[in-house]
Amino acid sequence: MTALDHNPQLSSASDVAVSYIPAEHLSRLLALRHQDPHSILGSHPTDRGVIVRTWRPDARKVFLLVDGEPPREMQPRPEPGLFEVLVPQRREVFPYRLSVQYAGDLVVTVREPYSFLPTLGELDLYLWAEQKHERIWEKMGAHSRELDGVAGTAFAVWAPNAAGISVVGDFNSWDGRIDMMRLLGNSGVWEIFVPDLPAGSRYKFEIRTQAGELALKSDPFALATECPPATASKVYQSEYSFNDSSWMSARNSRDPLRTPVAIYEMHLGSWRRVPEEGSRSLSYRELASQLVEYLVDVGFTHVEFLPVMEHPFTGSWGYETTGYYAPTARYGAPDDFRYLIDCLHQNGIGVILDWAPAHFPTDAFGLGRFDGSALYEHLDPRQGFHPEWNTFIFNFGRDEVRSFLLGSAKFWLEEFHADGIRVDAVSSMLYLDYGRKNSEWIPNIHGGNENLEAISFLKELNQQIYARHPDAMMIAEESTAWPGVSRPLYVGGLGFGFKWDMGWMHDTLEYFSKPPIYRRFYHRDLTFGFVYAWFENFMLPLSHDEVVYGKRSLLDKMPGDRWQKFANLRALFGYMWARPGKKILFMGGEFGQWREWNHDASLDWNLLDEPDHRGVQNLVRDLNRIYRAEPAFWEADHQPAGFQWIDANNSDENVIAFMRIAPGSSRKVICVCNFSPVVRMGYRVGVPEPGLYREILNSDASLYGGSNQGNAGAVTAQQTPWNGLPNSLSLTLPPLATLWFEVPAVS
């Protein structure tokens, strides 16, 4: 049954009616366009007693049930489906139920939603509008509550321009005439408490626009959703208790800038699949055992999940989000995702979540034109629509939109114990002309291309997050030369803790893709990044974006025959792990995946049966082990004091050498890279101290699939000045390889 075309003949009073209702109010109510249906329906004290009124379309009879009293038959008004009764001996509202009789002897006993007070107070609404509500997700959306001793679900949604809103679902046969919401003052927030509605119920908001159109929308604040392609929201009540207090306590004492960070970036749905069951993805709980065991073995400090927030299109990888407060139902329930994070923490692995606040998809059930107006987005497509991605752009100048997004970021940190948020597509937020032609954007008030509202939002985001969670990691995926992305607000920065070094990724892969004979002409790609290395707190990403859309896998980018491809990849990893900056590697790279990443298929784990792939994995395992144990690699990652060039200029032989330094402990490590396929005997490298230099890593070792050229595990320094240093080593440089040497301690 639907109420969408319901248009009964109206009357303001009759001989049958118990009470008078102004025709205008009745008209709006029956057209589902009344902003306060509670003012008509429910119970209302009068001088004659309490009038109870209900609208039950298609009902034949309705009886009022009050505990300890006989049933009272309610009188039908001339307006079809509208019933009322006067209880003369009452002067105040009272609890009651309704017995509703339909055709076919169907009888349903229900409680009315119109006899309950609002579940949001004036303070909640004020803080929401001012971007100051610390836990807005506990007020907006759908929440199991108990009011006046009655269990049910409280709903709240922001839609200031709607003419009327109903909550619909299986519980009312998706009939918008049953549970109409009320508008709370001038807040734009609509609210209703539906009694006896349990967790797990499906629902949406049926919104009537000022233009008379109907929109069926998912809840922006939904805590759970149906599994796509279904789009309904679900009432959800978490029952999970975390057991990661030791991790959370230790996190408070760690400074991410001065601790080892090696991140395994991954897509949950395609990491590993179950071929025996139609190649389905692993569930959150299956990942909690298999993924945790794998990460502990390979040694990464953190895992970064491509967006887990609900999204309709799997091919967007989560970056076109519709559920900013709900983990995707593809892999299980929200508490299952909590369990996954809990298990990771209990095994010493941090969790970073990708988050996409720059734009959102245009799906009809989502945020776009939510109440018939451009509510979450700008109306003008030059500001509110992204031409490259065909998505809407958030209106960062609107306080309620900022509250929605600020709440989402805090939600994942507080409700799911995430350790960091990686903000996607920051560049597209900073520039009004990003991805646009000259005629497709509007300058700011100063005539520039900077998005002042988005800049203000990003600063507010970081300020609020770090005020509540100073130990969190706020990471910007920003690809331009915008200054101060990871610098504090008080020096004019955006306030992030880290920034992805996209320039390093591009330059480095450009260099390594060239045959060694031509690399001398691209030597600048290796060294240019050090010109700006200390301007930001950089992370070094080899991310998912570099192994899709015809760019080929990391291994397949490498030049040469099969042996040279593997050697190049091993040399790249050895160089990357020694270079200043935190490390990020997308899944599959750690064992040399041949194919490009496909979000609909598992990684090719069978490749580990082959020695060269297994060798790459062995190398990454050792890189992580040594990296985590050696302060020289991370104590001063973002300071010039943590790095020193030894030889940056030997482009003809494709060799570089540098030193990493831990100023606090004076520990030092020498890194020498030979990016040519030539074995170089007696290659001299300057070093700071005399003594025995232990070779702690050789990417050409046979364990890793290499030719096992090297220096027999150690080299004694000679008192021959070289590279401006008082001592030097005479080395054998393996082909296409990276070497690490531990500098002996000064006695």
C-alpha positions, 0 to 999 in steps of 0.5 A: 500500500502506498500513500504517495497519491493519497488525496482524501476529501477534507473537512474541518469539522463534522457531527462525527468528529470529536474535535475541530482541526483547521482545514489548512492543518488537515490538508498539510497533514494528509498531504504528508507536508506538515512540519509538526504532525505531533500537534494533531496526532497523538494525545492532547489535553483539553478542557473536556479531557484528553483527545487521542487522534491517529491516522491509520490508512486502510484501517476499518476500526481502531481501539484505544487500549489503556492498561486497566481500562476497557478498550475504547473504540475510536471514532472515524473522522470524515477524512479517510484513515483518521480516527479520534476519541475523547477520554473525558476523565483524563487531564494529562497525557497517558501511555496507551496502545492502539488495536488496529483492525484491517480487512481480512480480520487482520488485527495489529496492536501498536504504540503511537510515535506521536505521544513521545517528547523529542529525543534531541534537546536545544543544546544538541541542536545548537552545538550541531549548528555551531560545529561543536557537538563532540559526539553528534553521531549519538544524536542524529541518525537512528538509535535504540532508546528507552523513553518513558519505559518504552523501548524503541528507536529515535530517528533524527535527520537534517533536512531544513528545506523539506516540506515533510518527512516520514521514516519508512521501513518494513515495520510500517510496510514502507508507508509514509503515512504512518510515521511522520516526523516533526521539525524541531524549531528552526534547526532544520532537524526532523525527529521521531521516536518509533516505539517497539522498533528493534535494532536490525530494522531496515529504514529510509527517509521519505522526503517530500520536497517543496516542489512536491517531489518525493525522495527516498533517502538513506540515512546520512548518519546510519550506523549500519546499512544493507549489503550493496546493491541494496541501499536501505539503512539499518538500526544498529546498536553496538554490543562490542567491548574493546580489549585493546587498552594496552595498545591505546595506552601505549599509543598515548606515549608514542610520537608518530614522527619519531617512531617507525611507521611502515604501512601496508595499504590494502583493499579489504575485498580483494586481498585474499578470496575464497575460491571454493565459495565463488571467490567471495571476499573474506569477512571482517572476522576471517580477516582478523585471523588471516590478515593479522597473522600475515602482517605480524609475519611480514612486520608492518607496523600499520595497515591502511584500509582503502575506505571501509565507509559504505559505498554503492559502487565497488569499482570506486574502491570506497572513495565515492562514499554514501555511508560516512558513519557505517562500515561497508556491510560487504564483509560483515556487521560494524561490530565485526569490523571493530573486532578486526581492529581490536585484533590488529591492536592486540597484535601490535598493528596500528590501523589507518582509515582512508576517508573521502570528504572531498566529494560524494556520488550522485546516487539518488538515495544518497546525499545529493539534493537531499531535501530537494535542495542543494543541501550538502553540496553547492547549487552552482555546478562550478562549485558543487560538481566535479567534472572529472569524477562526476560527483558532488562537492561538499559545501564546506562553507555550511556549518551543518555540513562541516559538523557532519564531516567533522563528526564522521572523522571523530566517529572512526577514531572514537567508536572504532579506535582507528589510529589515523585518518588519511584524507583523500583528494586534498588537492581537489579541496584546496583549489577551486579550479582543480580539474576545470577549464577557465570557464568552469570555476568561480574565483574566491572573494579575493579573485584567487583559485584557493577554496577558502572554505575548504581550507578553513574546514581542513584546519578546523578538522585537524584542530579538533582531532588533535585537541581530542586525540593528540596521538592520532595520525592525520595524513593528507594525500595532497599532490601539489606544492601547497605550502605547510600541509603538515605544519601547525596552524600557528605557523600558517599550516593546514595542521596535518601530521603527515603528507604523502610525497607524491612527487617522490613516488612519481620521480622514483618510479619514473627513474626505475622504469628506465633501462639502466643505460639511460638512468644517467639522464634521469639522475635528478629524479633520485635527488630532487626530492631532497631539495624539499624533503624537510618542508613537510612531514612526508610519507613515501607511498607506493600506493594503489593508484600506481598499479591500476589503469594500465600503469602496470604492477611495480614489478612489471614497471621494472626494465630488463629480463625477469631477473633484472625486474626482480633485482630492480624491485628489490633495490627500490625497496632497499632504497625506499626503506632507508630514505627519510620518510615513513613507508607505504606499500600497497598489497601485492608489492611485497611479493612482486605481484605481476598483474595490475591490481583488480578489485574484483579478484584476489592477489596472486598468492600462488606466486609465493610458490616461486623462489623469486617472488618468495625472495621479495617477500623475504626482503620486505620482511627483513626490511621491516625487521631491521627498520623497526629496530634501527633508530637511525631510520626513523628518529629524525625522519623529518629533520635534516639532522637525520640525513647526510649525503655521501655521494649524490652525483655519480650519475654515470655509474647510477650509484648513490650513497647516503647516511641515516643518523639518530641524533639522540643515540648517535647511531648511524647507517650507511646506504649504498645503491647501485642502480646499474646491472654492473658488479662494481669491484673496489668501489670506494665510499667515504665513511665517518668512523674507523672500524668494522662496518657490518653489512646488515642488508644486501638486496642481492642476497640469495635469500632474496633471489639475488646473485649473492654478490657482496662483502662477506658480511662486513668491511673494515674502514681504511684511513683513506679520506673520500667523499669529504669524510676521513675514512672510506670503504672499498666495496663490492657493489652487487648489480641492481642492489642496495646495501646497508652498513652499520656504522661502528660506535665511537668508543 
